[in-house]
Amino acid sequence: MILLLYRILINTILLISPIIILFRLFKGKEDFKRFKEKLGFFSKKKIGEKLIWFHGASVGELLSIIPLIEILEKDKSVNQILITSSTISSARVFDKFKFKKTIHQFFPIDANIISIKFLNYWKPFSAIFIDSEIWPNTIINLNKKKIPIILLNARITKKSFKRWCLIKNFAQRVFQYLSFTYPCNEETFNYLKFFGVNNIKLIGNLKFSQKKIRNDKIPPQLKNFFDRKTHWCASSTHRGEEEFCIDAHCNLRKKYKNLVSIIIPRHVDRRNEIIDIAKSKNLKFFCHSSGKMIPSDTEIYLVDTYGETETFYNLSNIVFMGGSIIKHGGQNPLEATRYGCKIIHGPNIENFKDIYKLLNKNNIAKKIRFKKNLISEVKKFLKIKKTSNLIVRKIEDIGIKILKSTSEEIRKIIK
């Protein structure tokens, strides 16, 4: 019954998808040349017999598997690697990497007819879903074709667990189709056990092994500008958090006359509303996408481009990590810690609480609740010029172990 309702819903979405996609194209959330991939019209071709398929929702999931992809690229038994994701930002980040046999396509709508078309076209040897990507029609069709289904770096939050419990019988049916499951933490391990999932192995969070993006070198103009400034960074911010941070900036500049606050929104299409906030506070702002010379009186530096976050982590030693003041569940702080940045975050971090637990324990992250706390912590961290290299090394060591174990497991399956 639940499956029938799901299929009715997804088919309804398919019927109105031209309107949805047209709206998203207008908002800049779809690729004009490639949106057809979501409807089952593919822009790349399959090469060879053995194709390994990875699917992750967006940028974070894609970046978490890049080190694993680099290992599989060297595996001669693998002819081609297909990565699918759902967002335009993840596609742009993928373009930063120059793989030889790995290609990217947008994940198609999970309607039964399109799912079957997708699988018949690509004929994957195995399907690897990242994080919490569970798509019933695709998983059922993979099972019918006897294609191994792997849930890698699996993550089920308390909130999503409660939702699955509302349709427990359906959840158990879908989860039973998983051939191998690798949860990212003990919480997810226990939730999967509750649903009767077999072949579970807890290796650790693959995001610890995520590498720095190759374009992290600081352009001379940026380096020269920020070397002369006192600065901090607010990253992966959501609606409501930019104003929170800009208000903090207004207070901080009373003490730091040459202060620049770097703001990197989670979704760059929100650029204009962030600019409006800066204007309302009479602050001088600069957009990174302009490519122009940075005015010396810039106070808010808005990073309105994709795939350049690490450049600004390399510049900074303080990062407020967004998605944590609002009830979003937090964003992954590990990328920033790889550059030795101190992390400031709000209380809503349930999506990454295992990671934050480690960072807080090692005094590399600090939880705040109110604007005054943010101001106080930024002041405190601005006094500390050194980055936490000891913690960086510790995270790298954990990542190496997790990546090695994960790659061994995946290579066993595909061979």
GUGUNU-148700 format. One record per residue (C-alpha): residue number from 1; x, y, z. Coordinates in nm, 2 decimals, padded with zeros to 4 digits. Example, Ala and Ser with C-alpha at 12.3 -4.5 7.8 and 13.67 -1.06 7.14 Angstrom:
GUGUNU-148700
+-----+--------+--------+--------+
!  nr !     px !     py !     pz !
+-----+--------+--------+--------+
!   1 !  01.23 ! -00.45 !  00.78 !
!   2 !  01.37 ! -00.11 !  00.71 !
+-----+--------+--------+--------+
END
This chain:
GUGUNU-148700
+-----+--------+--------+--------+
!  nr !     px !     py !     pz !
+-----+--------+--------+--------+
!   1 !  00.00 !  00.00 !  00.00 !
!   2 !  00.28 !  00.24 !  00.09 !
!   3 !  00.47 !  00.16 ! -00.23 !
!   4 !  00.15 !  00.22 ! -00.43 !
!   5 !  00.10 !  00.56 ! -00.26 !
!   6 !  00.47 !  00.64 ! -00.32 !
!   7 !  00.44 !  00.56 ! -00.69 !
!   8 !  00.13 !  00.77 ! -00.73 !
!   9 !  00.31 !  01.06 ! -00.57 !
!  10 !  00.63 !  01.02 ! -00.77 !
!  11 !  00.43 !  00.98 ! -01.10 !
!  12 !  00.24 !  01.30 ! -01.01 !
!  13 !  00.57 !  01.48 ! -00.97 !
!  14 !  00.68 !  01.33 ! -01.30 !
!  15 !  00.37 !  01.47 ! -01.48 !
!  16 !  00.42 !  01.82 ! -01.34 !
!  17 !  00.81 !  01.80 ! -01.37 !
!  18 !  00.82 !  02.03 ! -01.68 !
!  19 !  00.67 !  02.31 ! -01.47 !
!  20 !  00.89 !  02.23 ! -01.17 !
!  21 !  01.21 !  02.22 ! -01.39 !
!  22 !  01.11 !  02.54 ! -01.57 !
!  23 !  01.08 !  02.72 ! -01.24 !
!  24 !  01.41 !  02.58 ! -01.12 !
!  25 !  01.58 !  02.68 ! -01.44 !
!  26 !  01.45 !  03.04 ! -01.39 !
!  27 !  01.59 !  03.03 ! -01.03 !
!  28 !  01.93 !  02.90 ! -01.15 !
!  29 !  01.89 !  02.56 ! -00.98 !
!  30 !  01.90 !  02.35 ! -01.29 !
!  31 !  02.16 !  02.32 ! -01.57 !
!  32 !  01.99 !  02.43 ! -01.90 !
!  33 !  02.20 !  02.19 ! -02.11 !
!  34 !  02.16 !  01.89 ! -01.88 !
!  35 !  01.83 !  01.90 ! -01.70 !
!  36 !  01.70 !  01.63 ! -01.94 !
!  37 !  01.92 !  01.38 ! -01.75 !
!  38 !  01.67 !  01.39 ! -01.46 !
!  39 !  01.40 !  01.28 ! -01.71 !
!  40 !  01.60 !  00.98 ! -01.84 !
!  41 !  01.78 !  01.14 ! -02.14 !
!  42 !  02.15 !  01.09 ! -02.07 !
!  43 !  02.43 !  01.30 ! -02.21 !
!  44 !  02.71 !  01.05 ! -02.16 !
!  45 !  02.77 !  00.70 ! -02.29 !
!  46 !  02.85 !  00.37 ! -02.11 !
!  47 !  03.20 !  00.24 ! -02.18 !
!  48 !  03.29 ! -00.13 ! -02.12 !
!  49 !  03.11 ! -00.39 ! -01.92 !
!  50 !  03.20 ! -00.32 ! -01.56 !
!  51 !  03.04 !  00.01 ! -01.45 !
!  52 !  03.03 !  00.10 ! -01.08 !
!  53 !  02.76 !  00.35 ! -00.99 !
!  54 !  02.78 !  00.59 ! -00.69 !
!  55 !  02.49 !  00.82 ! -00.60 !
!  56 !  02.50 !  01.10 ! -00.34 !
!  57 !  02.26 !  01.39 ! -00.30 !
!  58 !  02.49 !  01.69 ! -00.32 !
!  59 !  02.83 !  01.84 ! -00.27 !
!  60 !  02.91 !  01.69 !  00.07 !
!  61 !  02.83 !  01.33 ! -00.04 !
!  62 !  03.02 !  01.37 ! -00.36 !
!  63 !  03.33 !  01.50 ! -00.18 !
!  64 !  03.32 !  01.23 !  00.07 !
!  65 !  03.38 !  00.96 ! -00.19 !
!  66 !  03.64 !  01.14 ! -00.40 !
!  67 !  03.94 !  00.96 ! -00.23 !
!  68 !  03.76 !  00.63 ! -00.29 !
!  69 !  03.70 !  00.72 ! -00.65 !
!  70 !  04.07 !  00.80 ! -00.69 !
!  71 !  04.15 !  00.44 ! -00.57 !
!  72 !  03.90 !  00.28 ! -00.80 !
!  73 !  04.02 !  00.48 ! -01.10 !
!  74 !  04.34 !  00.28 ! -01.07 !
!  75 !  04.16 ! -00.05 ! -01.06 !
!  76 !  04.20 ! -00.21 ! -01.40 !
!  77 !  03.89 ! -00.44 ! -01.35 !
!  78 !  03.67 ! -00.13 ! -01.34 !
!  79 !  03.59 !  00.01 ! -01.69 !
!  80 !  03.38 !  00.31 ! -01.59 !
!  81 !  03.26 !  00.49 ! -01.28 !
!  82 !  02.93 !  00.68 ! -01.28 !
!  83 !  02.85 !  00.94 ! -01.02 !
!  84 !  02.50 !  01.08 ! -00.99 !
!  85 !  02.38 !  01.36 ! -00.78 !
!  86 !  02.08 !  01.59 ! -00.76 !
!  87 !  02.22 !  01.95 ! -00.74 !
!  88 !  02.38 !  02.18 ! -00.98 !
!  89 !  02.64 !  02.28 ! -00.72 !
!  90 !  02.76 !  01.91 ! -00.70 !
!  91 !  02.79 !  01.89 ! -01.07 !
!  92 !  03.01 !  02.21 ! -01.07 !
!  93 !  03.23 !  02.07 ! -00.80 !
!  94 !  03.27 !  01.74 ! -00.99 !
!  95 !  03.41 !  01.94 ! -01.28 !
!  96 !  03.70 !  02.05 ! -01.06 !
!  97 !  03.83 !  01.70 ! -01.07 !
!  98 !  03.99 !  01.56 ! -01.39 !
!  99 !  03.91 !  01.19 ! -01.38 !
! 100 !  03.99 !  00.95 ! -01.67 !
! 101 !  03.70 !  00.70 ! -01.64 !
! 102 !  03.46 !  00.87 ! -01.40 !
! 103 !  03.16 !  01.06 ! -01.53 !
! 104 !  02.88 !  01.26 ! -01.38 !
! 105 !  02.51 !  01.26 ! -01.45 !
! 106 !  02.21 !  01.41 ! -01.27 !
! 107 !  02.01 !  01.15 ! -01.07 !
! 108 !  01.68 !  01.09 ! -01.25 !
! 109 !  01.33 !  01.12 ! -01.10 !
! 110 !  01.26 !  00.80 ! -00.91 !
! 111 !  00.96 !  00.71 ! -01.12 !
! 112 !  00.94 !  00.34 ! -01.20 !
! 113 !  00.95 !  00.39 ! -01.58 !
! 114 !  01.25 !  00.62 ! -01.56 !
! 115 !  01.43 !  00.41 ! -01.30 !
! 116 !  01.40 !  00.10 ! -01.53 !
! 117 !  01.52 !  00.31 ! -01.83 !
! 118 !  01.82 !  00.43 ! -01.63 !
! 119 !  01.92 !  00.08 ! -01.52 !
! 120 !  01.88 ! -00.07 ! -01.87 !
! 121 !  02.10 !  00.21 ! -02.01 !
! 122 !  02.38 !  00.20 ! -01.76 !
! 123 !  02.36 ! -00.17 ! -01.65 !
! 124 !  02.57 ! -00.11 ! -01.33 !
! 125 !  02.77 ! -00.39 ! -01.19 !
! 126 !  02.70 ! -00.26 ! -00.84 !
! 127 !  02.51 !  00.05 ! -00.70 !
! 128 !  02.65 !  00.24 ! -00.41 !
! 129 !  02.43 !  00.49 ! -00.23 !
! 130 !  02.59 !  00.75 ! -00.01 !
! 131 !  02.46 !  00.87 !  00.33 !
! 132 !  02.08 !  00.86 !  00.35 !
! 133 !  01.99 !  00.82 ! -00.02 !
! 134 !  01.71 !  00.57 ! -00.02 !
! 135 !  01.50 !  00.57 ! -00.34 !
! 136 !  01.24 !  00.28 ! -00.33 !
! 137 !  01.17 !  00.23 ! -00.70 !
! 138 !  01.54 !  00.23 ! -00.79 !
! 139 !  01.63 !  00.00 ! -00.51 !
! 140 !  01.35 ! -00.24 ! -00.59 !
! 141 !  01.44 ! -00.25 ! -00.96 !
! 142 !  01.81 ! -00.30 ! -00.87 !
! 143 !  01.71 ! -00.60 ! -00.66 !
! 144 !  01.50 ! -00.74 ! -00.94 !
! 145 !  01.81 ! -00.73 ! -01.17 !
! 146 !  02.02 ! -00.89 ! -00.89 !
! 147 !  02.26 ! -00.59 ! -00.88 !
! 148 !  02.44 ! -00.56 ! -00.54 !
! 149 !  02.31 ! -00.25 ! -00.35 !
! 150 !  02.55 ! -00.09 ! -00.10 !
! 151 !  02.46 !  00.19 !  00.14 !
! 152 !  02.79 !  00.35 !  00.21 !
! 153 !  02.86 !  00.60 !  00.50 !
! 154 !  02.49 !  00.54 !  00.59 !
! 155 !  02.34 !  00.80 !  00.81 !
! 156 !  02.00 !  00.79 !  00.98 !
! 157 !  01.92 !  01.07 !  01.22 !
! 158 !  01.68 !  01.04 !  01.51 !
! 159 !  01.43 !  01.26 !  01.31 !
! 160 !  01.45 !  01.04 !  01.00 !
! 161 !  01.43 !  00.72 !  01.21 !
! 162 !  01.10 !  00.84 !  01.36 !
! 163 !  00.97 !  00.90 !  01.01 !
! 164 !  01.08 !  00.55 !  00.89 !
! 165 !  00.91 !  00.41 !  01.20 !
! 166 !  00.57 !  00.55 !  01.08 !
! 167 !  00.60 !  00.31 !  00.78 !
! 168 !  00.80 !  00.04 !  00.96 !
! 169 !  00.69 ! -00.26 !  00.74 !
! 170 !  00.77 ! -00.07 !  00.42 !
! 171 !  01.10 !  00.05 !  00.56 !
! 172 !  01.19 ! -00.31 !  00.66 !
! 173 !  01.11 ! -00.43 !  00.31 !
! 174 !  01.32 ! -00.16 !  00.14 !
! 175 !  01.61 ! -00.20 !  00.38 !
! 176 !  01.61 ! -00.58 !  00.33 !
! 177 !  01.72 ! -00.52 ! -00.03 !
! 178 !  02.05 ! -00.37 !  00.08 !
! 179 !  02.33 ! -00.62 !  00.01 !
! 180 !  02.59 ! -00.44 !  00.23 !
! 181 !  02.56 ! -00.15 !  00.47 !
! 182 !  02.84 !  00.06 !  00.62 !
! 183 !  02.70 !  00.31 !  00.88 !
! 184 !  02.89 !  00.62 !  00.96 !
! 185 !  02.82 !  00.60 !  01.34 !
! 186 !  02.68 !  00.38 !  01.61 !
! 187 !  02.35 !  00.56 !  01.62 !
! 188 !  02.28 !  00.46 !  01.25 !
! 189 !  02.41 !  00.11 !  01.32 !
! 190 !  02.15 !  00.06 !  01.59 !
! 191 !  01.87 !  00.21 !  01.38 !
! 192 !  01.96 ! -00.02 !  01.09 !
! 193 !  01.96 ! -00.32 !  01.33 !
! 194 !  01.62 ! -00.22 !  01.44 !
! 195 !  01.49 ! -00.25 !  01.09 !
! 196 !  01.65 ! -00.60 !  01.05 !
! 197 !  01.92 ! -00.49 !  00.80 !
! 198 !  02.18 ! -00.77 !  00.73 !
! 199 !  02.55 ! -00.74 !  00.65 !
! 200 !  02.62 ! -00.43 !  00.86 !
! 201 !  02.98 ! -00.33 !  00.93 !
! 202 !  03.07 ! -00.01 !  01.13 !
! 203 !  03.39 !  00.13 !  00.98 !
! 204 !  03.36 !  00.50 !  01.06 !
! 205 !  03.26 !  00.82 !  00.89 !
! 206 !  03.41 !  00.84 !  00.54 !
! 207 !  03.41 !  01.22 !  00.56 !
! 208 !  03.72 !  01.20 !  00.78 !
! 209 !  03.91 !  01.09 !  00.47 !
! 210 !  03.78 !  01.36 !  00.25 !
! 211 !  04.07 !  01.55 !  00.08 !
! 212 !  04.13 !  01.91 !  00.02 !
! 213 !  04.01 !  02.03 ! -00.32 !
! 214 !  04.29 !  02.09 ! -00.56 !
! 215 !  04.20 !  02.46 ! -00.62 !
! 216 !  04.28 !  02.57 ! -00.26 !
! 217 !  04.58 !  02.79 ! -00.35 !
! 218 !  04.52 !  03.15 ! -00.25 !
! 219 !  04.53 !  03.39 ! -00.55 !
! 220 !  04.78 !  03.67 ! -00.50 !
! 221 !  04.51 !  03.94 ! -00.50 !
! 222 !  04.32 !  03.77 ! -00.22 !
! 223 !  04.63 !  03.70 ! -00.02 !
! 224 !  04.75 !  04.06 ! -00.04 !
! 225 !  04.41 !  04.19 !  00.06 !
! 226 !  04.34 !  03.97 !  00.36 !
! 227 !  04.70 !  03.99 !  00.48 !
! 228 !  04.63 !  04.35 !  00.56 !
! 229 !  04.30 !  04.27 !  00.73 !
! 230 !  04.16 !  04.12 !  01.05 !
! 231 !  03.91 !  03.86 !  00.92 !
! 232 !  03.69 !  03.56 !  01.00 !
! 233 !  03.47 !  03.34 !  00.80 !
! 234 !  03.10 !  03.23 !  00.82 !
! 235 !  03.05 !  02.92 !  00.60 !
! 236 !  02.76 !  02.72 !  00.47 !
! 237 !  02.51 !  02.97 !  00.61 !
! 238 !  02.14 !  02.95 !  00.57 !
! 239 !  01.86 !  03.21 !  00.57 !
! 240 !  01.87 !  03.39 !  00.91 !
! 241 !  02.23 !  03.31 !  00.98 !
! 242 !  02.38 !  03.57 !  00.75 !
! 243 !  02.20 !  03.85 !  00.94 !
! 244 !  02.31 !  03.68 !  01.26 !
! 245 !  02.68 !  03.70 !  01.15 !
! 246 !  02.65 !  04.05 !  00.99 !
! 247 !  02.51 !  04.18 !  01.32 !
! 248 !  02.81 !  04.02 !  01.49 !
! 249 !  03.04 !  04.20 !  01.24 !
! 250 !  02.88 !  04.54 !  01.33 !
! 251 !  02.97 !  04.48 !  01.69 !
! 252 !  03.32 !  04.34 !  01.62 !
! 253 !  03.42 !  04.63 !  01.40 !
! 254 !  03.40 !  04.86 !  01.70 !
! 255 !  03.72 !  04.69 !  01.82 !
! 256 !  03.87 !  04.58 !  01.49 !
! 257 !  03.87 !  04.88 !  01.25 !
! 258 !  04.00 !  04.68 !  00.95 !
! 259 !  03.77 !  04.38 !  01.00 !
! 260 !  03.64 !  04.18 !  00.71 !
! 261 !  03.38 !  03.91 !  00.75 !
! 262 !  03.38 !  03.64 !  00.48 !
! 263 !  03.03 !  03.50 !  00.42 !
! 264 !  02.99 !  03.18 !  00.21 !
! 265 !  02.62 !  03.09 !  00.18 !
! 266 !  02.52 !  02.73 !  00.14 !
! 267 !  02.32 !  02.83 ! -00.17 !
! 268 !  02.47 !  03.11 ! -00.38 !
! 269 !  02.14 !  03.19 ! -00.55 !
! 270 !  02.06 !  03.37 ! -00.23 !
! 271 !  02.32 !  03.63 ! -00.31 !
! 272 !  02.09 !  03.93 ! -00.36 !
! 273 !  01.91 !  03.89 ! -00.02 !
! 274 !  02.25 !  03.88 !  00.16 !
! 275 !  02.35 !  04.19 ! -00.03 !
! 276 !  02.03 !  04.36 !  00.08 !
! 277 !  02.12 !  04.27 !  00.45 !
! 278 !  02.46 !  04.43 !  00.41 !
! 279 !  02.31 !  04.74 !  00.25 !
! 280 !  02.06 !  04.77 !  00.53 !
! 281 !  02.35 !  04.79 !  00.77 !
! 282 !  02.53 !  05.04 !  00.56 !
! 283 !  02.82 !  04.80 !  00.51 !
! 284 !  03.06 !  04.80 !  00.22 !
! 285 !  03.03 !  04.46 !  00.04 !
! 286 !  03.22 !  04.28 ! -00.24 !
! 287 !  03.11 !  03.98 ! -00.45 !
! 288 !  03.38 !  03.73 ! -00.52 !
! 289 !  03.22 !  03.65 ! -00.86 !
! 290 !  03.29 !  04.00 ! -00.99 !
! 291 !  03.66 !  03.92 ! -01.05 !
! 292 !  03.74 !  04.29 ! -01.00 !
! 293 !  04.00 !  04.46 ! -00.78 !
! 294 !  03.88 !  04.44 ! -00.41 !
! 295 !  03.81 !  04.78 ! -00.27 !
! 296 !  04.02 !  04.85 !  00.04 !
! 297 !  03.71 !  04.95 !  00.24 !
! 298 !  03.53 !  04.62 !  00.19 !
! 299 !  03.37 !  04.49 !  00.51 !
! 300 !  03.16 !  04.20 !  00.39 !
! 301 !  03.33 !  03.97 !  00.14 !
! 302 !  03.05 !  03.75 ! -00.02 !
! 303 !  03.17 !  03.43 ! -00.18 !
! 304 !  02.90 !  03.38 ! -00.44 !
! 305 !  03.07 !  03.11 ! -00.64 !
! 306 !  03.08 !  02.73 ! -00.61 !
! 307 !  03.38 !  02.51 ! -00.53 !
! 308 !  03.61 !  02.77 ! -00.38 !
! 309 !  03.53 !  02.73 ! -00.01 !
! 310 !  03.86 !  02.57 !  00.07 !
! 311 !  04.05 !  02.87 ! -00.06 !
! 312 !  03.89 !  03.08 !  00.21 !
! 313 !  03.95 !  02.81 !  00.48 !
! 314 !  04.31 !  02.84 !  00.38 !
! 315 !  04.29 !  03.21 !  00.44 !
! 316 !  04.11 !  03.19 !  00.77 !
! 317 !  04.17 !  03.04 !  01.12 !
! 318 !  03.82 !  03.10 !  01.25 !
! 319 !  03.50 !  02.96 !  01.09 !
! 320 !  03.15 !  02.98 !  01.20 !
! 321 !  02.98 !  02.67 !  01.05 !
! 322 !  02.62 !  02.74 !  00.94 !
! 323 !  02.31 !  02.53 !  00.95 !
! 324 !  02.35 !  02.52 !  01.32 !
! 325 !  02.18 !  02.83 !  01.46 !
! 326 !  01.86 !  02.75 !  01.26 !
! 327 !  01.71 !  02.40 !  01.29 !
! 328 !  01.88 !  02.25 !  01.00 !
! 329 !  02.11 !  01.99 !  01.17 !
! 330 !  02.44 !  02.15 !  01.10 !
! 331 !  02.69 !  02.13 !  00.81 !
! 332 !  03.01 !  01.92 !  00.80 !
! 333 !  03.29 !  02.10 !  00.98 !
! 334 !  03.57 !  01.86 !  00.87 !
! 335 !  03.66 !  02.05 !  00.56 !
! 336 !  03.75 !  02.36 !  00.76 !
! 337 !  03.94 !  02.16 !  01.02 !
! 338 !  04.18 !  02.02 !  00.76 !
! 339 !  04.32 !  02.37 !  00.73 !
! 340 !  04.35 !  02.40 !  01.11 !
! 341 !  04.05 !  02.64 !  01.15 !
! 342 !  03.88 !  02.68 !  01.48 !
! 343 !  03.51 !  02.60 !  01.45 !
! 344 !  03.22 !  02.79 !  01.61 !
! 345 !  02.88 !  02.64 !  01.58 !
! 346 !  02.52 !  02.66 !  01.70 !
! 347 !  02.33 !  02.40 !  01.90 !
! 348 !  02.16 !  02.23 !  01.61 !
! 349 !  02.42 !  01.99 !  01.49 !
! 350 !  02.24 !  01.65 !  01.51 !
! 351 !  02.35 !  01.56 !  01.15 !
! 352 !  02.71 !  01.57 !  01.25 !
! 353 !  02.71 !  01.52 !  01.63 !
! 354 !  02.96 !  01.24 !  01.62 !
! 355 !  03.21 !  01.46 !  01.44 !
! 356 !  03.14 !  01.76 !  01.66 !
! 357 !  03.17 !  01.55 !  01.97 !
! 358 !  03.53 !  01.47 !  01.87 !
! 359 !  03.61 !  01.83 !  01.77 !
! 360 !  03.47 !  01.97 !  02.10 !
! 361 !  03.65 !  01.71 !  02.30 !
! 362 !  03.98 !  01.82 !  02.14 !
! 363 !  03.91 !  02.19 !  02.19 !
! 364 !  03.89 !  02.27 !  01.82 !
! 365 !  03.52 !  02.36 !  01.82 !
! 366 !  03.30 !  02.57 !  02.04 !
! 367 !  02.92 !  02.57 !  02.07 !
! 368 !  02.74 !  02.90 !  02.09 !
! 369 !  02.37 !  02.99 !  02.12 !
! 370 !  02.34 !  03.37 !  02.10 !
! 371 !  02.49 !  03.65 !  01.91 !
! 372 !  02.69 !  03.77 !  02.21 !
! 373 !  02.85 !  03.43 !  02.24 !
! 374 !  02.95 !  03.44 !  01.87 !
! 375 !  03.11 !  03.79 !  01.92 !
! 376 !  03.29 !  03.67 !  02.23 !
! 377 !  03.43 !  03.35 !  02.06 !
! 378 !  03.54 !  03.54 !  01.75 !
! 379 !  03.73 !  03.79 !  01.97 !
! 380 !  03.89 !  03.50 !  02.16 !
! 381 !  03.99 !  03.31 !  01.85 !
! 382 !  04.12 !  03.63 !  01.68 !
! 383 !  04.38 !  03.65 !  01.95 !
! 384 !  04.51 !  03.30 !  01.86 !
! 385 !  04.70 !  03.31 !  01.54 !
! 386 !  04.82 !  02.95 !  01.53 !
! 387 !  04.61 !  02.68 !  01.38 !
! 388 !  04.55 !  02.34 !  01.55 !
! 389 !  04.79 !  02.13 !  01.35 !
! 390 !  04.79 !  01.85 !  01.61 !
! 391 !  04.41 !  01.80 !  01.55 !
! 392 !  04.46 !  01.83 !  01.18 !
! 393 !  04.71 !  01.54 !  01.19 !
! 394 !  04.48 !  01.34 !  01.41 !
! 395 !  04.18 !  01.38 !  01.18 !
! 396 !  04.41 !  01.28 !  00.88 !
! 397 !  04.52 !  00.96 !  01.06 !
! 398 !  04.16 !  00.87 !  01.14 !
! 399 !  04.07 !  00.94 !  00.77 !
! 400 !  04.35 !  00.72 !  00.63 !
! 401 !  04.23 !  00.42 !  00.84 !
! 402 !  03.87 !  00.46 !  00.75 !
! 403 !  03.95 !  00.50 !  00.38 !
! 404 !  04.17 !  00.19 !  00.37 !
! 405 !  03.91 ! -00.02 !  00.54 !
! 406 !  03.63 !  00.11 !  00.32 !
! 407 !  03.82 !  00.06 ! -00.01 !
! 408 !  03.91 ! -00.29 !  00.09 !
! 409 !  03.54 ! -00.37 !  00.15 !
! 410 !  03.43 ! -00.21 ! -00.18 !
! 411 !  03.69 ! -00.39 ! -00.38 !
! 412 !  03.59 ! -00.72 ! -00.23 !
! 413 !  03.23 ! -00.66 ! -00.35 !
! 414 !  03.31 ! -00.55 ! -00.70 !
! 415 !  03.55 ! -00.84 ! -00.75 !
+-----+--------+--------+--------+
END
